[in-house]
Amino acid sequence: MRTRVVVLTGALVVGSTTWFTTGISAQSKPASAKPSYSPPKTAWGDPNLQGTYTDKDENGVPLERPSQFDGKRAEDVDDSELADIVKERQQRALAGAAAIGGTDTGAGPVHWYEHYDAKNSRPWMVLDPPDGKIPPLTAIAQQRAAARAAFRSTHGPADSFEDRSLYDQCITRGVVGSMLPVIYGNSFQILQAPGYVAIRYEMIHETRIIPLDDHAHIASKVRTYMGDARGRWEGNTLVVETTNFTDRTAIGVNGNGTFNSQSLRLVERFIPVSAKTVEWRVTVEDSSTWTKPWTFALNLTNDPTQQVFEYACHEGNYAMHNILSAARAEEVRK
């Protein structure tokens, strides 16, 4: 397990690329796609979604439907079934924390971690396809994956810093990976101005500036890790369409998972469902990677106590130095 050490306002915090699981609230039900709640308006008349949000309570919700729920829809999962999986996931979370080593390894006390008391809003995230499963990979995506595996078989994971993920390098976790819940750093800030929305992410400390206009996307030859975003309002829902991605990011927790192609198009919907809750619903379209589009969702909770801390990733990234130096030492030993 790789651990990362960063300094956040004087407190030493340790994270991991492992996605620990936790319990689900016994009252878990998916948020409605068409809520009746109407948020207040900004001074210029747009729905006001501004604030500090967290999805720490979504930690432990798997993307795909677990096998024990085969044949069921999320809304069909009853409280007793959820209670059983709550216990299992809580035990798994505790075991994962023990594996990190706690204070003995500098990993810090339990209260530094945000995922122990997670009160999940749903039993799994994938809404479409209805079976709760991510569609199969295309043939070309399988070929890409095989090529990466073949490269790894002859090239060590620590031969160079370029062999580490973009997250390891403190560059990005991608759009999706930046908001999927992990064990810490789950805060986000939404800010609005006339014609713009900005989303600031705690971990890696990226900010997306989203114009609210009908201008075309930038030229296809210009590509970035976080893509080119354009937003619009559909009633009270903020819809953000993002294109112009590279093929160096992946769809998954912390930016790990299946690598997308340059054809990736993300359609995000930020749906206010109450004064405290916004549902983040994402449709992933990439015909070079998955056989059909798929959609998942989770809840963001407005919580002023979860302020976005400075994420001094490069300054505190001892993991990169230690991984590479240890690999060189191992080479000498052999």
DRENPAPA-747197 format. One record per residue (C-alpha): x negated, y, z. Coordinates in steps of 0.2 Angstrom, whole numbers, padded with zeros to 4 digits, always signed. Layout:
<pts>
XYZ;...
</pts>
This chain:
<pts>
+0000+0000+0000;-0007+0017-0005;-0004+0031+0008;-0006+0049+0005;-0010+0062+0018;-0005+0080+0017;-0005+0095+0029;+0012+0103+0031;+0012+0118+0042;+0000+0111+0054;+0007+0094+0055;-0001+0079+0047;+0011+0069+0038;+0008+0052+0029;+0019+0046+0014;+0019+0031+0004;+0024+0026-0014;+0034+0012-0006;+0053+0016-0006;+0059+0010+0011;+0077+0005+0013;+0088+0010+0027;+0106+0007+0033;+0122+0013+0024;+0136+0022+0033;+0151+0011+0037;+0161+0025+0029;+0151+0025+0013;+0162+0029-0003;+0156+0037-0019;+0160+0055-0021;+0174+0060-0033;+0168+0065-0051;+0182+0079-0051;+0182+0086-0033;+0195+0099-0029;+0183+0109-0019;+0179+0127-0026;+0163+0135-0020;+0161+0153-0017;+0155+0164-0031;+0139+0174-0033;+0140+0193-0035;+0139+0191-0054;+0153+0178-0054;+0145+0161-0055;+0148+0146-0043;+0137+0148-0029;+0126+0133-0026;+0112+0142-0018;+0104+0134-0002;+0092+0121+0005;+0097+0103+0002;+0091+0086+0007;+0094+0069+0001;+0086+0060+0016;+0102+0052+0020;+0102+0043+0003;+0086+0034+0007;+0089+0016+0006;+0102+0016-0007;+0096+0005-0022;+0098+0011-0040;+0106-0005-0045;+0120-0015-0038;+0113-0028-0025;+0116-0046-0030;+0127-0049-0015;+0139-0037-0022;+0140-0045-0039;+0158-0043-0047;+0162-0028-0036;+0164-0010-0039;+0156+0002-0026;+0173+0007-0020;+0178-0011-0017;+0164-0014-0004;+0172-0015+0013;+0165-0009+0029;+0161-0026+0036;+0150-0030+0021;+0141-0013+0023;+0138-0017+0041;+0129-0032+0037;+0117-0024+0024;+0115-0009+0036;+0106-0021+0049;+0095-0029+0035;+0090-0012+0028;+0086-0005+0045;+0075-0020+0050;+0066-0018+0033;+0063+0000+0036;+0055-0003+0053;+0044-0017+0046;+0038-0005+0033;+0034+0008+0046;+0024-0005+0056;+0014-0010+0040;+0008+0008+0038;+0001+0007+0056;+0009+0022+0065;-0003+0033+0075;-0017+0020+0075;-0020+0024+0057;-0016+0043+0057;+0002+0039+0050;+0010+0049+0064;+0024+0046+0076;+0041+0039+0070;+0050+0056+0071;+0039+0062+0056;+0049+0050+0045;+0065+0056+0038;+0073+0039+0033;+0077+0030+0049;+0095+0037+0052;+0100+0038+0034;+0119+0040+0032;+0121+0034+0014;+0135+0040+0003;+0137+0025-0008;+0131+0006-0008;+0121+0009-0025;+0118+0023-0037;+0121+0017-0055;+0139+0021-0060;+0138+0017-0078;+0137+0003-0085;+0151-0002-0073;+0141-0018-0067;+0129-0006-0058;+0114-0012-0068;+0102-0002-0079;+0104-0008-0097;+0090-0019-0104;+0075-0012-0112;+0073-0011-0131;+0061-0022-0140;+0049-0007-0143;+0050-0003-0124;+0046-0021-0120;+0031-0020-0132;+0025-0004-0124;+0026-0012-0107;+0017-0027-0113;+0003-0016-0120;+0001-0007-0103;+0000-0024-0094;-0013-0030-0106;-0023-0015-0103;-0022-0017-0084;-0028-0035-0086;-0045-0029-0092;-0046-0011-0084;-0046-0009-0066;-0033+0002-0057;-0047+0013-0049;-0060+0014-0063;-0055+0032-0065;-0043+0045-0058;-0034+0043-0075;-0029+0026-0070;-0019+0033-0056;-0001+0039-0058;+0003+0057-0060;+0010+0057-0043;-0007+0050-0036;-0015+0064-0045;-0004+0077-0037;+0003+0082-0054;+0021+0077-0055;+0034+0064-0051;+0045+0069-0066;+0063+0076-0065;+0071+0060-0059;+0057+0055-0047;+0056+0072-0039;+0074+0070-0032;+0076+0052-0028;+0074+0049-0009;+0058+0043-0001;+0052+0043+0017;+0048+0061+0019;+0048+0077+0009;+0066+0076+0003;+0070+0095+0003;+0075+0105-0012;+0080+0123-0014;+0092+0130-0027;+0091+0148-0031;+0102+0158-0043;+0100+0174-0053;+0111+0181-0067;+0107+0169-0081;+0096+0158-0072;+0095+0144-0059;+0079+0138-0051;+0076+0122-0042;+0061+0120-0030;+0055+0103-0025;+0046+0100-0008;+0035+0086-0014;+0022+0091-0027;+0030+0109-0025;+0036+0110-0043;+0049+0123-0048;+0061+0121-0063;+0067+0137-0071;+0083+0134-0080;+0091+0147-0092;+0109+0148-0093;+0111+0152-0111;+0115+0144-0128;+0098+0146-0135;+0091+0130-0143;+0077+0120-0135;+0059+0125-0138;+0050+0117-0154;+0049+0098-0153;+0030+0099-0154;+0030+0107-0137;+0031+0094-0123;+0030+0095-0104;+0031+0083-0090;+0047+0091-0083;+0054+0094-0100;+0063+0110-0107;+0079+0113-0098;+0095+0122-0103;+0110+0125-0091;+0128+0129-0092;+0143+0130-0081;+0158+0118-0084;+0170+0125-0071;+0161+0124-0054;+0149+0110-0061;+0131+0115-0066;+0126+0105-0081;+0108+0104-0086;+0102+0096-0102;+0083+0093-0103;+0073+0087-0118;+0055+0089-0124;+0047+0077-0112;+0030+0068-0114;+0029+0049-0113;+0018+0049-0098;+0032+0050-0085;+0043+0036-0079;+0061+0034-0072;+0060+0029-0054;+0055+0033-0036;+0040+0045-0035;+0039+0044-0054;+0035+0026-0054;+0046+0013-0064;+0049+0012-0082;+0040+0024-0093;+0052+0034-0104;+0048+0039-0122;+0047+0056-0130;+0065+0054-0135;+0071+0055-0117;+0086+0067-0114;+0093+0070-0096;+0110+0077-0093;+0111+0082-0074;+0128+0087-0066;+0127+0096-0050;+0145+0094-0044;+0150+0103-0028;+0162+0092-0018;+0162+0101-0001;+0154+0116+0008;+0140+0104+0013;+0138+0092-0002;+0133+0093-0020;+0134+0077-0030;+0119+0075-0042;+0124+0064-0056;+0111+0060-0070;+0114+0052-0087;+0098+0045-0095;+0098+0044-0114;+0082+0036-0122;+0086+0025-0137;+0068+0021-0138;+0068+0013-0120;+0085+0007-0115;+0098-0001-0126;+0111+0012-0121;+0113+0027-0110;+0116+0025-0091;+0121+0036-0077;+0118+0036-0058;+0122+0048-0044;+0118+0052-0026;+0123+0066-0014;+0113+0082-0009;+0117+0089+0008;+0116+0107+0011;+0105+0108+0027;+0097+0125+0032;+0086+0115+0045;+0077+0106+0031;+0067+0120+0024;+0055+0117+0010;+0037+0115+0018;+0021+0119+0009;+0015+0103+0000;-0004+0105-0001;-0006+0090-0011;-0023+0093-0019;-0030+0100-0003;-0024+0085+0007;-0026+0071-0006;-0038+0060+0003;-0030+0045-0005;-0038+0049-0022;-0056+0051-0016;-0054+0036-0004;-0047+0024-0018;-0060+0029-0031;-0075+0029-0018;-0070+0012-0011;-0069+0005-0029;-0086+0011-0032;-0093+0003-0016;-0084-0013-0020;-0093-0013-0037;-0110-0011-0029;-0106-0025-0016;-0102-0037-0030;
</pts>
